[in-house]
Amino acid sequence: MKHGPVVTFEQLPKAVTQLFIELEDLKQLVLQKNNTLQPVADHWFTIDELCAYLPGNPAKTTIYSKVHNREIPHKKIGKRLAFRKSEIDQWLSSQTRKTILEIEAEAEAFIQTSKNNKA
């Protein structure tokens, strides 16, 4: 492990002052860097791009069906469908199937609350 220079007790106030100056310089650099960063624009998919992006590469008719049933997040711009990548990614991550143990736990909790409501 590499250590910095050894500072004596007499040199300590000057070293702390120097650290504060360097810290302020670093803060200014970080603020300048943050101001120059541009937010990344969210990518919009057409229906063909979405079919290629989704796992299993579903057919267009499958996507149209999901749009019709409001199962997939989408926007209608004029006569065209558009899909925001961030919304699709969020939708995909929420599409997990429950395990048998999770289903059984939910059923047990439902039964318990049903019994409590009847009593």
Biopython code that builds the backbone (N, CA, C, O; Angstrom):
import numpy as np
from Bio.PDB.StructureBuilder import StructureBuilder

atoms = [
    (1, "MET", "N", (0.837, -1.165, 0.000)),
    (1, "MET", "CA", (0.000, 0.000, 0.000)),
    (1, "MET", "C", (0.892, 1.241, 0.000)),
    (1, "MET", "O", (1.836, 1.332, 0.784)),
    (2, "LYS", "N", (0.589, 2.190, -0.877)),
    (2, "LYS", "CA", (1.403, 3.387, -1.018)),
    (2, "LYS", "C", (0.881, 4.478, -0.090)),
    (2, "LYS", "O", (-0.319, 4.744, -0.032)),
    (3, "HIS", "N", (1.801, 5.100, 0.631)),
    (3, "HIS", "CA", (1.441, 6.176, 1.549)),
    (3, "HIS", "C", (1.972, 7.490, 1.008)),
    (3, "HIS", "O", (2.981, 7.520, 0.302)),
    (4, "GLY", "N", (1.290, 8.575, 1.340)),
    (4, "GLY", "CA", (1.729, 9.905, 0.934)),
    (4, "GLY", "C", (2.889, 10.369, 1.792)),
    (4, "GLY", "O", (3.403, 9.615, 2.618)),
    (5, "PRO", "N", (3.297, 11.611, 1.595)),
    (5, "PRO", "CA", (4.415, 12.135, 2.385)),
    (5, "PRO", "C", (4.044, 12.241, 3.865)),
    (5, "PRO", "O", (2.882, 12.430, 4.222)),
    (6, "VAL", "N", (5.045, 12.116, 4.694)),
    (6, "VAL", "CA", (4.844, 12.212, 6.137)),
    (6, "VAL", "C", (4.749, 13.691, 6.513)),
    (6, "VAL", "O", (5.603, 14.493, 6.135)),
    (7, "VAL", "N", (3.707, 14.038, 7.257)),
    (7, "VAL", "CA", (3.480, 15.425, 7.665)),
    (7, "VAL", "C", (3.718, 15.518, 9.166)),
    (7, "VAL", "O", (3.160, 14.746, 9.946)),
    (8, "THR", "N", (4.550, 16.469, 9.555)),
    (8, "THR", "CA", (4.810, 16.672, 10.982)),
    (8, "THR", "C", (3.685, 17.508, 11.581)),
    (8, "THR", "O", (2.856, 18.063, 10.859)),
    (9, "PHE", "N", (3.666, 17.590, 12.890)),
    (9, "PHE", "CA", (2.632, 18.352, 13.585)),
    (9, "PHE", "C", (2.674, 19.828, 13.195)),
    (9, "PHE", "O", (1.632, 20.473, 13.073)),
    (10, "GLU", "N", (3.877, 20.355, 13.002)),
    (10, "GLU", "CA", (4.020, 21.759, 12.642)),
    (10, "GLU", "C", (3.512, 22.018, 11.218)),
    (10, "GLU", "O", (3.025, 23.110, 10.928)),
    (11, "GLN", "N", (3.621, 21.030, 10.336)),
    (11, "GLN", "CA", (3.209, 21.183, 8.938)),
    (11, "GLN", "C", (1.713, 20.918, 8.733)),
    (11, "GLN", "O", (1.173, 21.179, 7.658)),
    (12, "LEU", "N", (1.059, 20.407, 9.757)),
    (12, "LEU", "CA", (-0.340, 19.991, 9.635)),
    (12, "LEU", "C", (-1.290, 21.116, 9.202)),
    (12, "LEU", "O", (-2.087, 20.882, 8.294)),
    (13, "PRO", "N", (-1.262, 22.312, 9.786)),
    (13, "PRO", "CA", (-2.191, 23.359, 9.339)),
    (13, "PRO", "C", (-2.025, 23.705, 7.859)),
    (13, "PRO", "O", (-3.012, 23.894, 7.148)),
    (14, "LYS", "N", (-0.785, 23.786, 7.400)),
    (14, "LYS", "CA", (-0.533, 24.102, 5.994)),
    (14, "LYS", "C", (-1.033, 22.967, 5.090)),
    (14, "LYS", "O", (-1.584, 23.226, 4.020)),
    (15, "ALA", "N", (-0.844, 21.720, 5.516)),
    (15, "ALA", "CA", (-1.285, 20.568, 4.720)),
    (15, "ALA", "C", (-2.808, 20.522, 4.623)),
    (15, "ALA", "O", (-3.351, 20.219, 3.561)),
    (16, "VAL", "N", (-3.497, 20.820, 5.719)),
    (16, "VAL", "CA", (-4.966, 20.828, 5.715)),
    (16, "VAL", "C", (-5.480, 21.939, 4.806)),
    (16, "VAL", "O", (-6.439, 21.740, 4.060)),
    (17, "THR", "N", (-4.845, 23.108, 4.866)),
    (17, "THR", "CA", (-5.232, 24.214, 3.986)),
    (17, "THR", "C", (-5.061, 23.814, 2.526)),
    (17, "THR", "O", (-5.925, 24.091, 1.695)),
    (18, "GLN", "N", (-3.957, 23.170, 2.222)),
    (18, "GLN", "CA", (-3.709, 22.720, 0.847)),
    (18, "GLN", "C", (-4.763, 21.697, 0.414)),
    (18, "GLN", "O", (-5.204, 21.720, -0.735)),
    (19, "LEU", "N", (-5.167, 20.810, 1.310)),
    (19, "LEU", "CA", (-6.210, 19.832, 0.990)),
    (19, "LEU", "C", (-7.535, 20.514, 0.691)),
    (19, "LEU", "O", (-8.233, 20.120, -0.244)),
    (20, "PHE", "N", (-7.894, 21.527, 1.464)),
    (20, "PHE", "CA", (-9.134, 22.268, 1.212)),
    (20, "PHE", "C", (-9.106, 22.942, -0.160)),
    (20, "PHE", "O", (-10.102, 22.933, -0.883)),
    (21, "ILE", "N", (-7.966, 23.521, -0.512)),
    (21, "ILE", "CA", (-7.840, 24.179, -1.815)),
    (21, "ILE", "C", (-8.015, 23.160, -2.939)),
    (21, "ILE", "O", (-8.736, 23.412, -3.904)),
    (22, "GLU", "N", (-7.355, 22.015, -2.812)),
    (22, "GLU", "CA", (-7.459, 20.980, -3.844)),
    (22, "GLU", "C", (-8.877, 20.415, -3.916)),
    (22, "GLU", "O", (-9.368, 20.098, -5.000)),
    (23, "LEU", "N", (-9.532, 20.289, -2.764)),
    (23, "LEU", "CA", (-10.906, 19.803, -2.743)),
    (23, "LEU", "C", (-11.835, 20.771, -3.470)),
    (23, "LEU", "O", (-12.704, 20.341, -4.228)),
    (24, "GLU", "N", (-11.662, 22.061, -3.250)),
    (24, "GLU", "CA", (-12.476, 23.061, -3.949)),
    (24, "GLU", "C", (-12.237, 23.001, -5.455)),
    (24, "GLU", "O", (-13.176, 23.121, -6.242)),
    (25, "ASP", "N", (-10.978, 22.814, -5.854)),
    (25, "ASP", "CA", (-10.669, 22.688, -7.284)),
    (25, "ASP", "C", (-11.373, 21.472, -7.880)),
    (25, "ASP", "O", (-11.914, 21.543, -8.984)),
    (26, "LEU", "N", (-11.365, 20.363, -7.153)),
    (26, "LEU", "CA", (-12.036, 19.148, -7.632)),
    (26, "LEU", "C", (-13.541, 19.353, -7.735)),
    (26, "LEU", "O", (-14.168, 18.888, -8.687)),
    (27, "LYS", "N", (-14.124, 20.047, -6.762)),
    (27, "LYS", "CA", (-15.565, 20.331, -6.812)),
    (27, "LYS", "C", (-15.907, 21.130, -8.063)),
    (27, "LYS", "O", (-16.888, 20.839, -8.747)),
    (28, "GLN", "N", (-15.087, 22.144, -8.357)),
    (28, "GLN", "CA", (-15.328, 22.967, -9.545)),
    (28, "GLN", "C", (-15.232, 22.136, -10.819)),
    (28, "GLN", "O", (-16.033, 22.316, -11.736)),
    (29, "LEU", "N", (-14.263, 21.233, -10.884)),
    (29, "LEU", "CA", (-14.127, 20.374, -12.063)),
    (29, "LEU", "C", (-15.340, 19.465, -12.233)),
    (29, "LEU", "O", (-15.832, 19.283, -13.347)),
    (30, "VAL", "N", (-15.818, 18.900, -11.137)),
    (30, "VAL", "CA", (-16.987, 18.021, -11.195)),
    (30, "VAL", "C", (-18.216, 18.801, -11.640)),
    (30, "VAL", "O", (-18.986, 18.320, -12.471)),
    (31, "LEU", "N", (-18.408, 19.996, -11.099)),
    (31, "LEU", "CA", (-19.554, 20.816, -11.497)),
    (31, "LEU", "C", (-19.483, 21.194, -12.971)),
    (31, "LEU", "O", (-20.502, 21.177, -13.661)),
    (32, "GLN", "N", (-18.302, 21.532, -13.458)),
    (32, "GLN", "CA", (-18.149, 21.858, -14.878)),
    (32, "GLN", "C", (-18.465, 20.647, -15.743)),
    (32, "GLN", "O", (-19.119, 20.770, -16.779)),
    (33, "LYS", "N", (-18.003, 19.484, -15.319)),
    (33, "LYS", "CA", (-18.239, 18.255, -16.081)),
    (33, "LYS", "C", (-19.725, 17.925, -16.106)),
    (33, "LYS", "O", (-20.252, 17.531, -17.146)),
    (34, "ASN", "N", (-20.409, 18.081, -14.973)),
    (34, "ASN", "CA", (-21.846, 17.806, -14.909)),
    (34, "ASN", "C", (-22.641, 18.749, -15.797)),
    (34, "ASN", "O", (-23.635, 18.342, -16.398)),
    (35, "ASN", "N", (-22.217, 19.996, -15.887)),
    (35, "ASN", "CA", (-22.932, 20.963, -16.715)),
    (35, "ASN", "C", (-22.768, 20.683, -18.202)),
    (35, "ASN", "O", (-23.638, 21.037, -18.998)),
    (36, "THR", "N", (-21.665, 20.052, -18.583)),
    (36, "THR", "CA", (-21.435, 19.790, -20.005)),
    (36, "THR", "C", (-22.073, 18.491, -20.467)),
    (36, "THR", "O", (-22.226, 18.276, -21.670)),
    (37, "LEU", "N", (-22.448, 17.622, -19.539)),
    (37, "LEU", "CA", (-23.061, 16.352, -19.927)),
    (37, "LEU", "C", (-24.473, 16.592, -20.440)),
    (37, "LEU", "O", (-25.261, 17.294, -19.807)),
    (38, "GLN", "N", (-24.782, 16.014, -21.572)),
    (38, "GLN", "CA", (-26.114, 16.110, -22.146)),
    (38, "GLN", "C", (-26.870, 14.828, -21.821)),
    (38, "GLN", "O", (-26.294, 13.743, -21.903)),
    (39, "PRO", "N", (-28.133, 14.924, -21.458)),
    (39, "PRO", "CA", (-28.890, 13.700, -21.201)),
    (39, "PRO", "C", (-29.045, 12.903, -22.495)),
    (39, "PRO", "O", (-29.242, 13.458, -23.575)),
    (40, "VAL", "N", (-28.951, 11.601, -22.347)),
    (40, "VAL", "CA", (-29.080, 10.723, -23.499)),
    (40, "VAL", "C", (-30.554, 10.626, -23.866)),
    (40, "VAL", "O", (-31.398, 10.317, -23.025)),
    (41, "ALA", "N", (-30.849, 10.890, -25.117)),
    (41, "ALA", "CA", (-32.236, 10.816, -25.577)),
    (41, "ALA", "C", (-32.669, 9.356, -25.617)),
    (41, "ALA", "O", (-31.913, 8.481, -26.038)),
    (42, "ASP", "N", (-33.879, 9.113, -25.179)),
    (42, "ASP", "CA", (-34.414, 7.762, -25.175)),
    (42, "ASP", "C", (-34.692, 7.318, -26.609)),
    (42, "ASP", "O", (-35.207, 8.089, -27.419)),
    (43, "HIS", "N", (-34.353, 6.098, -26.906)),
    (43, "HIS", "CA", (-34.542, 5.567, -28.254)),
    (43, "HIS", "C", (-35.989, 5.113, -28.440)),
    (43, "HIS", "O", (-36.576, 4.501, -27.547)),
    (44, "TRP", "N", (-36.549, 5.414, -29.592)),
    (44, "TRP", "CA", (-37.899, 4.987, -29.937)),
    (44, "TRP", "C", (-37.805, 3.894, -30.992)),
    (44, "TRP", "O", (-37.069, 4.021, -31.971)),
    (45, "PHE", "N", (-38.567, 2.807, -30.778)),
    (45, "PHE", "CA", (-38.607, 1.700, -31.733)),
    (45, "PHE", "C", (-39.812, 1.829, -32.650)),
    (45, "PHE", "O", (-40.880, 2.278, -32.233)),
    (46, "THR", "N", (-39.630, 1.431, -33.900)),
    (46, "THR", "CA", (-40.772, 1.167, -34.768)),
    (46, "THR", "C", (-41.215, -0.252, -34.448)),
    (46, "THR", "O", (-40.562, -0.943, -33.667)),
    (47, "ILE", "N", (-42.299, -0.685, -35.032)),
    (47, "ILE", "CA", (-42.767, -2.045, -34.734)),
    (47, "ILE", "C", (-41.782, -3.090, -35.248)),
    (47, "ILE", "O", (-41.600, -4.130, -34.615)),
    (48, "ASP", "N", (-41.143, -2.826, -36.393)),
    (48, "ASP", "CA", (-40.150, -3.771, -36.918)),
    (48, "ASP", "C", (-38.927, -3.846, -36.004)),
    (48, "ASP", "O", (-38.413, -4.933, -35.738)),
    (49, "GLU", "N", (-38.463, -2.691, -35.526)),
    (49, "GLU", "CA", (-37.318, -2.676, -34.616)),
    (49, "GLU", "C", (-37.662, -3.369, -33.302)),
    (49, "GLU", "O", (-36.829, -4.068, -32.725)),
    (50, "LEU", "N", (-38.886, -3.173, -32.838)),
    (50, "LEU", "CA", (-39.309, -3.811, -31.597)),
    (50, "LEU", "C", (-39.331, -5.329, -31.748)),
    (50, "LEU", "O", (-38.888, -6.052, -30.856)),
    (51, "CYS", "N", (-39.843, -5.806, -32.871)),
    (51, "CYS", "CA", (-39.866, -7.256, -33.114)),
    (51, "CYS", "C", (-38.453, -7.831, -33.073)),
    (51, "CYS", "O", (-38.241, -8.919, -32.537)),
    (52, "ALA", "N", (-37.491, -7.110, -33.633)),
    (52, "ALA", "CA", (-36.107, -7.577, -33.629)),
    (52, "ALA", "C", (-35.487, -7.473, -32.236)),
    (52, "ALA", "O", (-34.610, -8.268, -31.896)),
    (53, "TYR", "N", (-35.920, -6.516, -31.431)),
    (53, "TYR", "CA", (-35.346, -6.278, -30.107)),
    (53, "TYR", "C", (-35.856, -7.263, -29.061)),
    (53, "TYR", "O", (-35.096, -7.698, -28.196)),
    (54, "LEU", "N", (-37.125, -7.613, -29.133)),
    (54, "LEU", "CA", (-37.717, -8.462, -28.097)),
    (54, "LEU", "C", (-37.174, -9.884, -28.164)),
    (54, "LEU", "O", (-36.876, -10.387, -29.248)),
    (55, "PRO", "N", (-37.044, -10.535, -27.008)),
    (55, "PRO", "CA", (-36.610, -11.931, -26.997)),
    (55, "PRO", "C", (-37.599, -12.803, -27.765)),
    (55, "PRO", "O", (-38.812, -12.646, -27.630)),
    (56, "GLY", "N", (-37.079, -13.707, -28.556)),
    (56, "GLY", "CA", (-37.933, -14.603, -29.327)),
    (56, "GLY", "C", (-38.383, -13.999, -30.644)),
    (56, "GLY", "O", (-39.039, -14.675, -31.437)),
    (57, "ASN", "N", (-38.046, -12.745, -30.893)),
    (57, "ASN", "CA", (-38.419, -12.051, -32.132)),
    (57, "ASN", "C", (-39.862, -12.336, -32.531)),
    (57, "ASN", "O", (-40.106, -12.998, -33.540)),
    (58, "PRO", "N", (-40.824, -11.839, -31.746)),
    (58, "PRO", "CA", (-42.231, -12.122, -32.049)),
    (58, "PRO", "C", (-42.654, -11.494, -33.379)),
    (58, "PRO", "O", (-42.042, -10.543, -33.864)),
    (59, "ALA", "N", (-43.715, -12.053, -33.947)),
    (59, "ALA", "CA", (-44.248, -11.538, -35.206)),
    (59, "ALA", "C", (-44.954, -10.208, -34.966)),
    (59, "ALA", "O", (-45.343, -9.888, -33.843)),
    (60, "LYS", "N", (-45.111, -9.441, -36.044)),
    (60, "LYS", "CA", (-45.814, -8.159, -35.949)),
    (60, "LYS", "C", (-47.231, -8.351, -35.421)),
    (60, "LYS", "O", (-47.722, -7.540, -34.637)),
    (61, "THR", "N", (-47.883, -9.422, -35.851)),
    (61, "THR", "CA", (-49.263, -9.648, -35.405)),
    (61, "THR", "C", (-49.328, -9.840, -33.894)),
    (61, "THR", "O", (-50.297, -9.427, -33.256)),
    (62, "THR", "N", (-48.306, -10.461, -33.325)),
    (62, "THR", "CA", (-48.253, -10.634, -31.871)),
    (62, "THR", "C", (-48.155, -9.272, -31.184)),
    (62, "THR", "O", (-48.828, -9.026, -30.183)),
    (63, "ILE", "N", (-47.324, -8.401, -31.720)),
    (63, "ILE", "CA", (-47.169, -7.064, -31.144)),
    (63, "ILE", "C", (-48.467, -6.278, -31.287)),
    (63, "ILE", "O", (-48.909, -5.625, -30.342)),
    (64, "TYR", "N", (-49.082, -6.341, -32.478)),
    (64, "TYR", "CA", (-50.357, -5.645, -32.680)),
    (64, "TYR", "C", (-51.407, -6.139, -31.687)),
    (64, "TYR", "O", (-52.200, -5.350, -31.173)),
    (65, "SER", "N", (-51.410, -7.446, -31.419)),
    (65, "SER", "CA", (-52.356, -8.012, -30.466)),
    (65, "SER", "C", (-52.097, -7.470, -29.060)),
    (65, "SER", "O", (-53.034, -7.124, -28.341)),
    (66, "LYS", "N", (-50.818, -7.399, -28.670)),
    (66, "LYS", "CA", (-50.468, -6.875, -27.342)),
    (66, "LYS", "C", (-50.824, -5.391, -27.226)),
    (66, "LYS", "O", (-51.230, -4.930, -26.159)),
    (67, "VAL", "N", (-50.673, -4.647, -28.320)),
    (67, "VAL", "CA", (-51.059, -3.232, -28.327)),
    (67, "VAL", "C", (-52.568, -3.117, -28.169)),
    (67, "VAL", "O", (-53.059, -2.318, -27.371)),
    (68, "HIS", "N", (-53.300, -3.921, -28.934)),
    (68, "HIS", "CA", (-54.762, -3.878, -28.886)),
    (68, "HIS", "C", (-55.287, -4.197, -27.483)),
    (68, "HIS", "O", (-56.236, -3.573, -27.008)),
    (69, "ASN", "N", (-54.656, -5.177, -26.830)),
    (69, "ASN", "CA", (-55.067, -5.581, -25.480)),
    (69, "ASN", "C", (-54.418, -4.726, -24.389)),
    (69, "ASN", "O", (-54.598, -4.991, -23.200)),
    (70, "ARG", "N", (-53.671, -3.713, -24.792)),
    (70, "ARG", "CA", (-52.965, -2.810, -23.874)),
    (70, "ARG", "C", (-52.053, -3.569, -22.911)),
    (70, "ARG", "O", (-51.997, -3.267, -21.719)),
    (71, "GLU", "N", (-51.350, -4.547, -23.445)),
    (71, "GLU", "CA", (-50.427, -5.342, -22.639)),
    (71, "GLU", "C", (-49.005, -4.807, -22.707)),
    (71, "GLU", "O", (-48.177, -5.146, -21.861)),
    (72, "ILE", "N", (-48.712, -3.978, -23.697)),
    (72, "ILE", "CA", (-47.356, -3.493, -23.915)),
    (72, "ILE", "C", (-47.391, -1.962, -23.979)),
    (72, "ILE", "O", (-48.288, -1.396, -24.604)),
    (73, "PRO", "N", (-46.432, -1.288, -23.344)),
    (73, "PRO", "CA", (-46.438, 0.183, -23.383)),
    (73, "PRO", "C", (-46.132, 0.692, -24.791)),
    (73, "PRO", "O", (-45.194, 0.228, -25.438)),
    (74, "HIS", "N", (-46.922, 1.637, -25.249)),
    (74, "HIS", "CA", (-46.736, 2.167, -26.604)),
    (74, "HIS", "C", (-47.308, 3.574, -26.692)),
    (74, "HIS", "O", (-48.038, 4.026, -25.810)),
    (75, "LYS", "N", (-46.964, 4.243, -27.761)),
    (75, "LYS", "CA", (-47.526, 5.551, -28.086)),
    (75, "LYS", "C", (-47.989, 5.478, -29.531)),
    (75, "LYS", "O", (-47.385, 4.788, -30.351)),
    (76, "LYS", "N", (-49.042, 6.177, -29.831)),
    (76, "LYS", "CA", (-49.505, 6.253, -31.206)),
    (76, "LYS", "C", (-49.235, 7.672, -31.684)),
    (76, "LYS", "O", (-49.829, 8.628, -31.185)),
    (77, "ILE", "N", (-48.356, 7.799, -32.632)),
    (77, "ILE", "CA", (-47.980, 9.094, -33.185)),
    (77, "ILE", "C", (-48.539, 9.144, -34.599)),
    (77, "ILE", "O", (-48.000, 8.533, -35.522)),
    (78, "GLY", "N", (-49.616, 9.876, -34.745)),
    (78, "GLY", "CA", (-50.317, 9.864, -36.029)),
    (78, "GLY", "C", (-50.941, 8.495, -36.221)),
    (78, "GLY", "O", (-51.728, 8.035, -35.394)),
    (79, "LYS", "N", (-50.580, 7.852, -37.316)),
    (79, "LYS", "CA", (-51.084, 6.502, -37.575)),
    (79, "LYS", "C", (-50.047, 5.435, -37.250)),
    (79, "LYS", "O", (-50.267, 4.249, -37.495)),
    (80, "ARG", "N", (-48.926, 5.860, -36.703)),
    (80, "ARG", "CA", (-47.834, 4.916, -36.446)),
    (80, "ARG", "C", (-47.706, 4.612, -34.955)),
    (80, "ARG", "O", (-47.973, 5.453, -34.096)),
    (81, "LEU", "N", (-47.292, 3.388, -34.685)),
    (81, "LEU", "CA", (-47.011, 2.983, -33.310)),
    (81, "LEU", "C", (-45.541, 3.249, -33.018)),
    (81, "LEU", "O", (-44.682, 3.056, -33.878)),
    (82, "ALA", "N", (-45.263, 3.693, -31.800)),
    (82, "ALA", "CA", (-43.892, 3.920, -31.365)),
    (82, "ALA", "C", (-43.743, 3.339, -29.966)),
    (82, "ALA", "O", (-44.667, 3.377, -29.154)),
    (83, "PHE", "N", (-42.565, 2.807, -29.709)),
    (83, "PHE", "CA", (-42.299, 2.137, -28.439)),
    (83, "PHE", "C", (-41.009, 2.710, -27.860)),
    (83, "PHE", "O", (-39.965, 2.662, -28.509)),
    (84, "ARG", "N", (-41.072, 3.252, -26.646)),
    (84, "ARG", "CA", (-39.893, 3.818, -25.994)),
    (84, "ARG", "C", (-39.084, 2.678, -25.376)),
    (84, "ARG", "O", (-39.626, 1.843, -24.651)),
    (85, "LYS", "N", (-37.784, 2.651, -25.670)),
    (85, "LYS", "CA", (-36.910, 1.571, -25.213)),
    (85, "LYS", "C", (-36.930, 1.425, -23.695)),
    (85, "LYS", "O", (-37.000, 0.306, -23.187)),
    (86, "SER", "N", (-36.870, 2.531, -22.967)),
    (86, "SER", "CA", (-36.846, 2.443, -21.502)),
    (86, "SER", "C", (-38.133, 1.823, -20.964)),
    (86, "SER", "O", (-38.096, 1.056, -20.003)),
    (87, "GLU", "N", (-39.273, 2.151, -21.580)),
    (87, "GLU", "CA", (-40.548, 1.574, -21.140)),
    (87, "GLU", "C", (-40.615, 0.090, -21.479)),
    (87, "GLU", "O", (-41.134, -0.705, -20.695)),
    (88, "ILE", "N", (-40.092, -0.285, -22.640)),
    (88, "ILE", "CA", (-40.077, -1.698, -23.041)),
    (88, "ILE", "C", (-39.178, -2.493, -22.100)),
    (88, "ILE", "O", (-39.539, -3.592, -21.679)),
    (89, "ASP", "N", (-38.005, -1.942, -21.766)),
    (89, "ASP", "CA", (-37.102, -2.636, -20.841)),
    (89, "ASP", "C", (-37.755, -2.826, -19.477)),
    (89, "ASP", "O", (-37.635, -3.891, -18.870)),
    (90, "GLN", "N", (-38.439, -1.803, -19.001)),
    (90, "GLN", "CA", (-39.133, -1.909, -17.713)),
    (90, "GLN", "C", (-40.251, -2.948, -17.805)),
    (90, "GLN", "O", (-40.431, -3.749, -16.887)),
    (91, "TRP", "N", (-40.992, -2.938, -18.895)),
    (91, "TRP", "CA", (-42.077, -3.898, -19.101)),
    (91, "TRP", "C", (-41.517, -5.318, -19.149)),
    (91, "TRP", "O", (-42.095, -6.232, -18.560)),
    (92, "LEU", "N", (-40.398, -5.508, -19.845)),
    (92, "LEU", "CA", (-39.788, -6.839, -19.924)),
    (92, "LEU", "C", (-39.358, -7.335, -18.548)),
    (92, "LEU", "O", (-39.557, -8.504, -18.216)),
    (93, "SER", "N", (-38.774, -6.457, -17.754)),
    (93, "SER", "CA", (-38.304, -6.893, -16.436)),
    (93, "SER", "C", (-39.458, -7.206, -15.493)),
    (93, "SER", "O", (-39.282, -7.948, -14.526)),
    (94, "SER", "N", (-40.633, -6.653, -15.760)),
    (94, "SER", "CA", (-41.785, -6.937, -14.897)),
    (94, "SER", "C", (-42.547, -8.184, -15.342)),
    (94, "SER", "O", (-43.503, -8.589, -14.681)),
    (95, "GLN", "N", (-42.141, -8.791, -16.440)),
    (95, "GLN", "CA", (-42.857, -9.933, -16.994)),
    (95, "GLN", "C", (-42.332, -11.275, -16.483)),
    (95, "GLN", "O", (-42.325, -12.254, -17.229)),
    (96, "THR", "N", (-41.898, -11.334, -15.245)),
    (96, "THR", "CA", (-41.408, -12.598, -14.706)),
    (96, "THR", "C", (-42.578, -13.443, -14.218)),
    (96, "THR", "O", (-43.578, -12.923, -13.723)),
    (97, "ARG", "N", (-42.434, -14.735, -14.366)),
    (97, "ARG", "CA", (-43.478, -15.651, -13.906)),
    (97, "ARG", "C", (-43.190, -16.048, -12.472)),
    (97, "ARG", "O", (-42.034, -16.211, -12.082)),
    (98, "LYS", "N", (-44.233, -16.200, -11.699)),
    (98, "LYS", "CA", (-44.085, -16.567, -10.295)),
    (98, "LYS", "C", (-43.767, -18.055, -10.184)),
    (98, "LYS", "O", (-44.224, -18.875, -10.979)),
    (99, "THR", "N", (-42.964, -18.372, -9.164)),
    (99, "THR", "CA", (-42.666, -19.771, -8.899)),
    (99, "THR", "C", (-43.842, -20.391, -8.150)),
    (99, "THR", "O", (-44.716, -19.686, -7.647)),
    (100, "ILE", "N", (-43.847, -21.701, -8.086)),
    (100, "ILE", "CA", (-44.910, -22.411, -7.370)),
    (100, "ILE", "C", (-44.908, -22.006, -5.897)),
    (100, "ILE", "O", (-45.968, -21.851, -5.290)),
    (101, "LEU", "N", (-43.718, -21.837, -5.326)),
    (101, "LEU", "CA", (-43.632, -21.434, -3.917)),
    (101, "LEU", "C", (-44.249, -20.056, -3.697)),
    (101, "LEU", "O", (-44.926, -19.836, -2.693)),
    (102, "GLU", "N", (-44.020, -19.122, -4.627)),
    (102, "GLU", "CA", (-44.609, -17.788, -4.499)),
    (102, "GLU", "C", (-46.132, -17.847, -4.605)),
    (102, "GLU", "O", (-46.839, -17.169, -3.859)),
    (103, "ILE", "N", (-46.630, -18.658, -5.531)),
    (103, "ILE", "CA", (-48.079, -18.798, -5.703)),
    (103, "ILE", "C", (-48.700, -19.413, -4.457)),
    (103, "ILE", "O", (-49.750, -18.965, -3.996)),
    (104, "GLU", "N", (-48.046, -20.450, -3.907)),
    (104, "GLU", "CA", (-48.563, -21.087, -2.698)),
    (104, "GLU", "C", (-48.560, -20.111, -1.517)),
    (104, "GLU", "O", (-49.494, -20.098, -0.715)),
    (105, "ALA", "N", (-47.509, -19.297, -1.414)),
    (105, "ALA", "CA", (-47.437, -18.322, -0.320)),
    (105, "ALA", "C", (-48.549, -17.281, -0.453)),
    (105, "ALA", "O", (-49.149, -16.885, 0.547)),
    (106, "GLU", "N", (-48.823, -16.839, -1.675)),
    (106, "GLU", "CA", (-49.912, -15.882, -1.890)),
    (106, "GLU", "C", (-51.264, -16.503, -1.552)),
    (106, "GLU", "O", (-52.123, -15.851, -0.958)),
    (107, "ALA", "N", (-51.446, -17.762, -1.932)),
    (107, "ALA", "CA", (-52.704, -18.445, -1.639)),
    (107, "ALA", "C", (-52.891, -18.588, -0.132)),
    (107, "ALA", "O", (-53.986, -18.374, 0.389)),
    (108, "GLU", "N", (-51.830, -18.947, 0.555)),
    (108, "GLU", "CA", (-51.890, -19.094, 2.013)),
    (108, "GLU", "C", (-52.216, -17.752, 2.677)),
    (108, "GLU", "O", (-53.022, -17.697, 3.606)),
    (109, "ALA", "N", (-51.595, -16.682, 2.202)),
    (109, "ALA", "CA", (-51.870, -15.355, 2.758)),
    (109, "ALA", "C", (-53.314, -14.950, 2.489)),
    (109, "ALA", "O", (-53.957, -14.343, 3.346)),
    (110, "PHE", "N", (-53.827, -15.279, 1.316)),
    (110, "PHE", "CA", (-55.209, -14.955, 0.978)),
    (110, "PHE", "C", (-56.177, -15.714, 1.882)),
    (110, "PHE", "O", (-57.168, -15.156, 2.352)),
    (111, "ILE", "N", (-55.882, -16.983, 2.117)),
    (111, "ILE", "CA", (-56.734, -17.800, 2.989)),
    (111, "ILE", "C", (-56.734, -17.230, 4.404)),
    (111, "ILE", "O", (-57.781, -17.150, 5.048)),
    (112, "GLN", "N", (-55.563, -16.835, 4.883)),
    (112, "GLN", "CA", (-55.467, -16.276, 6.231)),
    (112, "GLN", "C", (-56.264, -14.980, 6.350)),
    (112, "GLN", "O", (-56.959, -14.773, 7.345)),
    (113, "THR", "N", (-56.173, -14.115, 5.358)),
    (113, "THR", "CA", (-56.927, -12.857, 5.427)),
    (113, "THR", "C", (-58.421, -13.110, 5.284)),
    (113, "THR", "O", (-59.230, -12.384, 5.862)),
    (114, "SER", "N", (-58.794, -14.135, 4.519)),
    (114, "SER", "CA", (-60.216, -14.470, 4.375)),
    (114, "SER", "C", (-60.779, -14.948, 5.703)),
    (114, "SER", "O", (-61.892, -14.581, 6.080)),
    (115, "LYS", "N", (-60.008, -15.768, 6.412)),
    (115, "LYS", "CA", (-60.448, -16.269, 7.711)),
    (115, "LYS", "C", (-60.571, -15.123, 8.709)),
    (115, "LYS", "O", (-61.512, -15.083, 9.503)),
    (116, "ASN", "N", (-59.628, -14.199, 8.668)),
    (116, "ASN", "CA", (-59.654, -13.062, 9.600)),
    (116, "ASN", "C", (-60.840, -12.153, 9.325)),
    (116, "ASN", "O", (-61.416, -11.594, 10.258)),
    (117, "ASN", "N", (-61.213, -11.996, 8.071)),
    (117, "ASN", "CA", (-62.345, -11.135, 7.723)),
    (117, "ASN", "C", (-63.673, -11.755, 8.135)),
    (117, "ASN", "O", (-64.613, -11.033, 8.468)),
    (118, "LYS", "N", (-63.761, -13.084, 8.118)),
    (118, "LYS", "CA", (-64.998, -13.765, 8.494)),
    (118, "LYS", "C", (-65.187, -13.785, 10.001)),
    (118, "LYS", "O", (-66.316, -13.806, 10.491)),
    (119, "ALA", "N", (-64.093, -13.779, 10.727)),
    (119, "ALA", "CA", (-64.179, -13.879, 12.192)),
    (119, "ALA", "C", (-64.585, -12.603, 12.854)),
    (119, "ALA", "O", (-64.695, -12.551, 14.079)),
]
sb = StructureBuilder()
sb.init_structure("model")
sb.init_model(0)
sb.init_chain("A")
sb.init_seg("    ")
for serial, (resi, resn, name, xyz) in enumerate(atoms, 1):
    if name == "N":
        sb.init_residue(resn, " ", resi, " ")
    sb.init_atom(name, np.array(xyz, "f"), 0.0, 1.0, " ", f" {name:<3s}", serial, name[0])
structure = sb.get_structure()
